[in-house]
Amino acid sequence: MLPSWTRSVRVRLLVIALLPMLVLLPLLLGMAVLRWSGKVDDLLTVKVNGDLTIAHQYMARLRKNSGDRIESLGASVAFAERMAQPDTASDFLERRRRALGLDFLYVVTRRGRIISSDTPSLSDYAARDWPVVRAALDGTTRSAVDVFDHEQLTGLSPSLAERARVPIVPTRAAVPTSRRVVENGMMLHAAAPVRLPDGQRAALVGGQLLNRNLDFIDTINDLVYRDRSLPEGSQGTATLFLDDVRVSTNVRLFEGERALGTRVSAEVRSQVLERGEVWLDRAFVVNDWYISAYEPIVDSYGERVGMLYVGFLEAPFREARITSIILIAVIFLAITAISVPIFLRWARRIFRPLERMNETIGRVEAGDLGARIGSGGGRGEISRVAHHLDDLLDQVQERDRRLRGWASELNAKVEERTRDLQEANRRLERTTEQLVMSEKLAAVGEITAGVAHEINNPVAVIQGNLDVARQTLGSRADEVTTEFDLIDDQVHRISAIIAKLLQFARPGEFSGSANRLIPAEVIDDCLVLTRHLSKKADITVERDDRSAAAILVERTELQQVIINLVVNAIHAMPEGGTLSLETEDRVVEGVPGVAIIVTDSGRGMPPEVLRRIFDPFFTTKRSQGTGLGLSISQTLMARAGGWIDAVSEQGAGSRFTVWVPSCR
């Protein structure tokens, strides 16, 4: 049901008047902000795509320049003269390698003969297998980005293999891997055709290692993200990936430390490396969100071997967007705060006569029939309606006075008749309750007596056959005396239960009484009954009986409590442990008694479980328990005048104490 104020005419008209400003205008503003936000995202994507285009063009130009420089060297007169002098060829190639900034430079013939610079060793190195080398041997200059494995790098130069080594850093959201280090090297690989002095066609091959080549990646970053190309607070980054590992980057892992060895997220890897698509979207880079662009790098074999990345921090743009939204919201709230009170004051003046009429009607409904609107000083339609309403209220008040007189007479007669009916009804209810209770007790007593009788028959058979077994075994019965005694005890326990059932069915014929027991003797019986469980779980049982006092309690009930605590302790030690049972004399609040202490070295219980262990149906064993054991045990000991207490610490075991008053 709607509140009363929502049914007011003034409220409804105000809602109609303010709805466009308070509801429709915020919706329009929200839609505009969403559209503007989407356009900003599109512009950021366009920008990072342009940044990737610049980086891609730089890489392409770098490959072309590498090939052109190798080709120019191969076509030079100095190269031809030095190749004609085998003794000085290696020195010449070494000097030109250093001048060109290459990591290796060598000449290879179609037959596989290699003339190398002083730096590469080129031992066991199959130079002719590379597509760029085969293209040069066929007469075409070619350059590419190729990946050299550890053996190939070692064949070129052991120091080059060591420079290419990049330890892998565990990275959040990356594809799980067992690799610990990257030993392959990403090379800017170029080869140009040359003619040796003897007329043989050969290839001049050079390369530059891109792993840890920070000058190369910083040049890309400076070219793409020049000063003031990004807003204050943002930061442009560029990275070269070998597979999904950063081998050259200016992304920072910590202050002053580059994120070499970190890996790209699984989502980006799937789209770029596995499907060969360009990524243009926000992405999590090492430790922050960036507006990112990734494209695959293809080697001379046509395989995707890595990625080229550029991107810039998203945080400044996100903060600017949030600031703009907050500013729009503040302006809207300010306009609303100024305009709404003006509307409310204007509406109050218009609807004041109606409010007085509504107030008067409310007082009349509350029982004040003398309430009147009175003269409001107005001459409009609403004032005339108020005057007519006062006349109607006068007539209503007169009729109400008459009705009240008639009602008082009728109420007196009704009350007299009602008292008679209530008295008769109470007598009927008491009689009905007594009949129902008698029927229930009779039915329960009959069922209980029948159950007790049916159980007595098999118990008598068990006891009789046990006696026959003793007679049949003769002296051999001494070997199983303990087992026979236990069967006797349990048969007596069943008999005690039957006696209680019969006591319930015929309380006048039966009466039960507690036994004087020594707790240590009951513990002996309980340990025999649970011996198979403790042996199976490799439990060591320790005893310390320091009390010889007797207690007054049903033996079967005390057995039930101790067995429940022992079984719970065994379940708490599935991998073995120590179970300790102690008895001691203890005075509680001036009353002497015996404390039975059960301690285990199991897993213990957290505080939230310990608080609820005595609640009915609460269990941590799921399908292995009902959650009634400790609750019933607490009830049994309370009936004997005692209590059960528990202390436990998770990982340090549990300690249960049962206290029962001793016999005086």
N, C-alpha and C positions, 0 to 999 in steps of 0.2 A: 504494500500500500504506500502511495506517495505521501510525503510530508504535507501538512496543511498549507505551508507557505507556497508550495508549488502550484496550488490551485487558485492562488490570488490572481485577479485580473491584472493588477499592476505588474506583478512579476511576469505574467505571460506577455503583456505588451512590451515590457522592458526587454524580455528575451528576444522578441521579434525585432525590436529596434537595434539591440546590440549584437544579434547573431552575425550579421555580415562582418562586423569589426572583430569580434572575439573568436569566431569560428572560421568563417570563410577566408578572412584576410590571413590568419596564420596558416591555413592550408595552402593558399596561393603563395605565401612567402616560403613555406616549406618546399613546395614544388619548384619554385624558382631557385632556391638554394641547392636542391638536389640536381637540377639541370645545370646550374652553374658549376657545381662540384664535378659533375660528369665531364663538362667541357674542359675544366682545369686538368682532370685526369687525361683526357684526350691530348691536350696540349703538351703535358709532360711526356706522354708516350711518343708524340711526334718529335719532341726535342731529343729524347734519348735515342730514337731511331736515326735522327740526323747525326748524333754523336757517333753512333755505331758505323754509319756510312763513312764518316771522316776517318775513323780508326781502320776500317776495312781498306779504304783507298790508300792510307799510309802503308799498311802491310803489303798491298799489291805493288805500290811504288818501290818499297824496300826490296821486294823480291826481284822486280825488274832491274833496279839499280845494281843489285848483287850480280845478276846475270850479265848486265852491260859491262860492269867492271872486270869480271872474269874474261868476257869476250875481248875487251880492249887490251887486257894484258896478253892474251894469247895471240892477238894480231900485231903486237908491237915488235919492232926491230930488235929491241934488247932481249925479248924472249927468244927470238929465233937465234940470235948470236949465242946466248947462254946455253941453249939446248944443244948447240953444235959443240960445246965444250963440256963433256960429262962431268969433269972434275969440279966445275964451278956451278953446275945446274942447281944442286941442292941449296947452296948458299944464296943463289939468286932468288929461288922460290921462297926461302925463309925471310929474306929482306922484304920481298913483295907481300908476303903474308902479313907481316907486322904492319907494313904501310897501309894495307887495305883493312886492317882490323879484323882479320879472319882467324879462326881457331885451327884450321887446317887448310893446306893447299898442296895439291899433288897433280902429276900427269900420269894418265893410265892409257896404255895402248890396247888395241883390239885383242892382242894375245894375253893381256893381263899383266904385262910388265909395268911396274910403277916407279916413277921418279918422284920422290917426295921431298918436302922441305925438311929442315933439321928437326922440327918439333914432332910431327907424327912418326910413330914407329911403323905403322902399317903392316904389322906382322899378322899373317893369316887373315887378311882383310879382303873380302870379295868385292872389289870396287865396281866391277862391271854389272852387278846385279841391280843397281838402282836405275829406275826409269830415266832420271835426269842424265845419268852417265850414258845410258844406251842411246838416248836422243842425241847427245853431243857426239858420240862415236858415229852416229848416222848423219851428222852434219848440221844439227839444230841446237842452238843455245836454249837452255831451259833452266828454270829455277822453280823451287817448291819448298814447302815446309815439310820436312821428313822427320820421323822418329827413329833414332838409332838406339838399339838395345845396348846393354852393358858390355857385351862381348865386342860389338862393333866399335863402341867408344874406346874400349881398352885397346883394340886394334889400331885405332887412330893415335891415341895417346893415353897413358894411364892417368895423367893429371886431368885430362878432359873428362874421363869417367868419374873422377872424384868431384869435379866441379858440378857435374850434372846431378849428383846425389842430393835428394831432398827428403828429409824425414816427414812422414805423414802425421799430421796433428788430428786427433779425434775431433770431429765437427758435428754439431747438432744438426739433425734433419738430413744428413747425408746417407747414402746407401751403405749398409753395414759391410765391412771389409776386414779381411785378416791381414792385409798388407801393412807393413810398418815403414817402408821407405820406397821412394821412387828412384830407380837406378837408370831408367831410360832418359835419353836427352832429345829435346826438340831442337832441330837444326834448321837454319836458313840455308838451304842446300842449292848450289848452282853449278852448272857445268857448261863449257863452251868448246866447240870443235877447234882443234889446232893441227898443224902439220909439223912433223918432226924433220930434222935435217935430212934423214935418210928417206924421206917421202912417205913415211907411215902416217896414217890418220890416227889421231889420238884425241883425248879429252882432257882439258884443264879443269879440275874440280876443286871447289872451295866451299867452305861452310863456316857458319857462325853459330855458336851455342846460344840458345835463348833461355835455357834454365838459369835462374838467378841473374839474368841480364837486366839489371835495374835501370841502366841508362836507356835501354830500348823501351821499357814500359813507361818510364817517366817522360820520355819524349812524346809517346802517344798521349799520355795524360795532359801534358802541357799544350799539345797541339789541339786536343779536343776541348779542354776546359781552361781557357785563357782567363786572365784576371777579369773579374766582374762579369763573367758569363753565367754565374749562379748567384742567387741571393745570399746575403750574409747568414752564416751558420751552416750552409750546405757545403758539401765537399765532393769533388769529382774524383772518381777512381777508375783505374783500368787494370785488367788482369789478363794474363795468358795462361790457359789451362792445358796441361798434358793429361789427356783423358779427362777426369773430373778433379784433378789436383792442381792447385795454384803453384806454378813453378816460377812465375815472375809477376809481381803485383806491387801496387802501392797501397793496397788496403791494409789497415793497421790492425794487428791482433791485440797488441798493447801499445801504450804510449812509446813511440820510437821503435817498435818492432813490427816488421812486416809479417803478413799472414801467410808466409810461404809454407806449403805443406797442408794447409786447410783445404777442404773439399766443398764442391758445390752441392746444393740440396738435391734430393732424389727427384723432385718434381722437375727441376730445370734439366737435370741430366737426362731424364726420360725424353723430354721434348726435343732437346738440342742434339745430344749425342746419339740417341737410339732412333729417333724419327727424323733427324736432320732438319728440324724446323727452327726458325728464329724465335727467340723469346723476347717479347716486348711487354713488360709488366713489372709490378713491384715484386721484389724478391728479398728474402732474408740472406744477407751477405755477412758471414762470420758472426757479427754481434749486433747488427742493426738492420733496419729495413731501408732498401735503396730502390729508386726507380731504375730498373736494370734493362740492359739489352745484351743478349748472348747470340753468337752465331757460330756454327760449327767450322772447324778448320779441317780441310781435306788435304791429305798428303799426295805424293806423286803417284801412288797406287790407286787413288780414288777412294780411300778409306777415311772415315771421320776419326781423327786422332786427338782432337782437342777442341778448345773453344776460345774465342776472343770476346772479352767482356768490357763494357764501359757502363758507368752508372753514377748516380749522385744521390746523396742522402735525401730521404723523403721527409724527415722530421721538420725542417723549416717550412716546407709547403703545407704539411699537416697542421702545424701550429698556426700558420697564417690563415688557413681555412677555418680552424676552430675560432680564432680571434674574430674573423669576419662574421661568423654565425652568431657568436656571443654579442657582438656589437649590434647586429640587426635585431636580436632578441631584446637587448636592453632598450634600444630606441622604440621598439613596438610596445614594450611594457611601460615606458615613460609616457608615450602618447595615450595609452589606455588609462594609466593612473590619473592623467589630467582630465580626460574627456568623460570617463565613467561617472565621477562624482557630479559633474554638471548635469548629465542626463538624469541621475537619481534625484537631485534637488528639484528639477523641473517636474519630474513625474510625481514627486511627493505632493506638490501643490495641486496638481490636477486631481489626484485620487484621494485627497484628505477626506472629503465628505463620504466617499464610499468606505473608507477605512473606519470612520466613526460608526456607520451603519453596521459594518461587520463586527465591530467591537460590541455594540449594543446587542446584536443577535447572539453573540457568544455568551454575554452575561445572562441573557434570558435562558439560553440552553443550559447554563450552569445552575439555574434555579432562581435567579434574581428577576422575578417577573415585574418588578417596579422600575427596571432600567429603561431609560428613554433617550432618544437621540437629542431632543431639544432643538432650539433654534441655532442654526449654524451661521446665520447672517447672509446666506446666499440666496439668490433668486433664480437660479437655473433649474434645469430638469431634475438634477440629483437632489436639490433641496426640497422640491415638491414631493419627490418619492419618499424622502425621509419623514416629512409631515404625515403622509398617509400611513407610513409604517408605525408611527407612534399611535395613531388611532386604532390600528389593528391590534397592537399590543395591549391597549386598554381593554378591548373586547376579550382577548385571550385571557387576561388576568382575571376577569369576572367569571368566565366559564371555568377556569381552573379552581377558583374558590369553591364553586358549587361541586365540582367533581371530587374535590378533596373530602368534602363532608360525606358524600355518598361512599367514598372509598374507605373512610375510617370505620363506618358501620360494617361494611362487607369484610374488612380485615379482621375485625373482632370475631365474627362468626367463623371465618376460615381458620384462624389460629386455634380456636377451640377444637374444631374437627381435626386439625393437623396433629395436635398433641395426642389425641386418641390413637390416630393411625401410627404415629412414631413409636408409641409404647408397644402396640401390637407387633409392629415390624421388628423391634428389638428382641422381643420374646421369640419370635419365629426364627430369627437369625441364630440366636443362641442354641435353640433346639436343633437346627439344621447342622451347625458346626459340630455339636456333640455326636449326632448320627454319623456324619462323614468320618470323624476321627475314629469312632468305634469300628466302622467298617474297614477303615485302612489298617488299624492295629490288628483286627482279626485276620485280615488277609495276609499281612506281613508275618504274623505269628504262625499262621498255618504253613506258609511257605518255608519259614525258618526251621520250624520243627521237622518238616519233611526233608529239607536239605541235611540237617544234622543226622536224621535217621539213616539217610542214604549213605552218608559218609561213614557212619559207625560200622556198617557191614564190611566194606573193604578193609577198614582199619583192623577190625577183629580178625579178618582172614590173614592180614599181614602179620599180626602179633602171633596168631596160632602157628603159621608156617615158620616164623622165626624160632619159636620154641621147638618145633619139629626139627629144624635145621640144627639147633644146639644138641638135641638128643641124638640125631643121626651122626653128627660129626664126633661126638664124644670128646675125647681128650684133644682132638685136632681143633676143636672150637676155640681153644686158647689162642691159636695163631691169629684169629680174627676177632678177638674179644673187643678190641677198640671199635671195629666197624659195627659189630652187633650192638655194642652200647650206644653208638651214635644212632643206629636205626631205632633202638628203644627210645632214645631221647626224642627223636622226631615223631615217633608214633605217639608218645606222651604229649608232644606239642600239638599234634592234630587233635588229640583228645581234649586238650585244654581249649582249643578253638571251638570244638563242638560244644563243650560245656558253656562257653560264652554265648554261642548261638541259642542253646536251650535256655540259658538264663534270660536272654532277650525274649524268647518265645513264651517262657513260663517263669517269670521273675520270682514267683512265690515258692517254686520248688527247688531252685538252684541258687547258690551264692558262691562267688569266687573270692579268693584272698591272695594277696601278694606273698611271695616267698622271701625268706631271709637268705640272701646270697652273698658269697664272697666273689667280688668282681674278677679276681685273678683266675678262679676256676671257670667262670663263664668265658673269659678270654681264651683259655686253653681250648675249649670246645669250638669256639669261633675260628681259631687258627687251623684246627683240623679240617673244618668244613671248607676253608678257603685255601688249603695247602696247594691244591692243584693249580689255582690261579697264580699264586706267588712263585711257584716253581717254573711255570710256563713263562712268566715275565722276568725271570732271573732276579727276584726280589730277595734281599737279605733282611730277615726279621730279627729285631732286637727286643728283649723284654727287660723291664725293670719294675718289679712289684715291691713297692715300699709300704703298701697298706694291707692289713689283714682284717680290717673292720668289715662288718656285714651291713648290707643295705636291704631295704624292704621294697622289692619290685618284682614284677612277673619275670620269670627266667626267660621265657620266649620273647618278651618285649625287649629286654636288655640284649639278648642275642641278636634280635633284628637290628637294633641300633648299631651295635659293634660291627656286625657283618657289613652293614651298609657303609660305615666309615672305612673299613678295611678295603672293601671292593673299590670304593671311590679312590682311595690312595693308590691301589694297584693300577687303576686306569690312568692315574696322573703320572705314572712312571712306565711308559710303554717300552723304554729302552733299558729298564732295570734301575735299581736304586736301593735305598734303605728304608724299611718300614719299622718304626719304633712304637711300642705300646707300653705305657707306664701306668701305674696306679699309685696314688699318694693320698694321705689324709689331708683334708683342707677344710678350714673353718671359713664359712661365708656368712657375713652379717651376723656373727655370733652363733651360727648353726653348724655343728660338726657334720662332715660328710666325706665322701670319697670322690676323688677326681680321676677319671679315666682319660688319658691323654694319648691321642693317635697322631703321629707325626710322620710325614713323608718327605723325601728329597726330590719331589717331582717338579713340574714346570710352574707350579703356583698359579695364583689367580690375580688379575688386575682388580683395582678397587671397584670398578663398576660391576664386575661379576660377583665379587665378594659380598656386596651389599644385597644381592638378590638370591643367594643360594638357598635360603630357607623359604622362598616364595613358592607356593604350589605351582607345578607344571613348568617351572623354570629349569632348563637343562642346557648344558654345553655339549652333550653327547649326541644330540640330534636323534637319529633313529635308534640308538642304543639305550635310551633311557626315557622315563616318563616325566621326570622332574618332580616326583612325589616322595622320593626316598628321604631326603633331609627334612622335608616338611613333616612327614609322618613321624620321623625320629624325634623331632623337636616336640611334637604333640605328645608322644609317649612319655618322654622324660618330664615334660611339664605336668602330666597327670600323676607322675610319681613324686612330684614336689621338687624336681631338679631343672636343669637347663643344659643347652648345648651352645658353645661359643666357638668361633673360628677366627684364626689369624693366618694371613697368607701374604706373600710377596712374590710378584711375578719373577720367575726364574730362580726362586730360593725355597720352594716347597710350601707346604701348608701344615697347620697345627690345629686339630680339633680337640676341645676339652669337654667331656661329659661329667657333670657334677650331680650327685644324688645324695640326699641326706642319709646318714648312717643310722642304724638301729640303736635306740637308747636302752 
